[in-house]
Amino acid sequence: MKYKTFCKLKRIAGVVTAAAVVSAFSYNSVLADDAPSVDDIEQQIAQIEQENEDRRNQLDAIEGEIGQTQDELDNVSGLLQNQKELVDYYNNLVYYKEIEIGDTETEIASLDEQITTVEGQIADAEKQVEKLEEENAANLEKFAEMVRAMYTHSDTDLFSILAGSDDFYEMSVGTEVLNNITEKNIEFMNKLKDDIDKLEQYKKDLGDKKQQLSDTQNEYIAKKDQLTQERDELAGLEDDSRAAVDSYQQDYDNYQSAIQQLEQQQSDISYLINVSDEEIAALEEEVKQLILAQQKPPETELQDGMDWMWPLTTNFHMITCYYGDDPDMNRFHRGMDIGDGGIYGSTVYSTKGGTVIIANGSYGWNGGYGEYVVVDHGGGYTSLYAHMSAVYVSEGQEVAQGEALGAVGDTGWATGPHLHFEIRINGEATDPLAYVSVP
Ligand SMILES: [Zn+2]
């Protein structure tokens, strides 16, 4: 929290905290008379001003917090957006991987069909080979039977049977045998053998083809495994991004509701400040009315024709706070402060002749004005001298211009010795520098 310097605290002699001042006020209010004096009201005003000052500090702090939270919100908003884009990005990649996986599966299925076809072809070839082998075997069997028959009938060799047969049956058998071993028959058997070889070769080629298809299929299966693994990794990343989106969204919502809460606090505090400002205005009106009540009617003549006199000796002339808006304090300063070093105890003079209407020396340093004097100069004019360490005059006393009213001090809401000097017209404060000149 930053510390503000403001008129009444500019000349801090010792460290007096606002809390100490406030608690001193509440202590003093117990001692106050039933009828509120100008000083009582001034003290209330000072206290409310202090409270408002605290509230304005709170508002500053909340403003800072809102700024910080807004920064966090903007930051999270950016992260959230990035994560949402990442989710879309991964989602797309997963989508395309799945298309690739689908294509690979189609390829695998197609290879399955091709393999099945080749297996069918192999089975057909095997059947054909089997059939041819059976045929071959049958022919061989016939040939073997023939040879056996020949040997069963005679011990003679084949040529003698063929050449000199004396028996018709033997002859016919021999003829049959001959017929059976014609070159044509041998040719047929050779062709059969050849066909079998070709089929075997065909079968072998089909086996190679099947192996190739199967190898290709295995490559596709490996590719599918690879793609599936990649797809799973991408899906994992997508899930992570979604989780991050949820988490950032949660943060975003939290920051947003925090800002809403802070804004609500701001508006609550601003409302209290407005209410307090109205309260201060009402109390200031009360001060005005109290001074007015004790003043001579405004119609009376302004006493003497003399100029307004500087209320101190001319060597004290350092103005530490002017009349008017006091931005440091967020209030209106109704007088001017004169606060040179070494001013404590120096005499305060009446700026003009008149009647003392308030000579308040009873509240000590606890009140707003502290020990103070109000002089009625007639014509609706009054002058006010506050925070004095001593009051030399009493109410109703006539004073001449330049007459000693008291001594400079630091009573009331002042933490350093200075004279708070006001000139009021019909109870309304006005700029004293319009009347007195700084020496
Ligand atoms: Zn002042």
Boltz pocket constraint, residues with backbone or C-beta under 6 A from the ligand:
constraints:
  - pocket:
      binder: B
      contacts: [[A, 7], [A, 321], [A, 333], [A, 335], [A, 336], [A, 337], [A, 419], [A, 420], [A, 421]]
      max_distance: 6.0
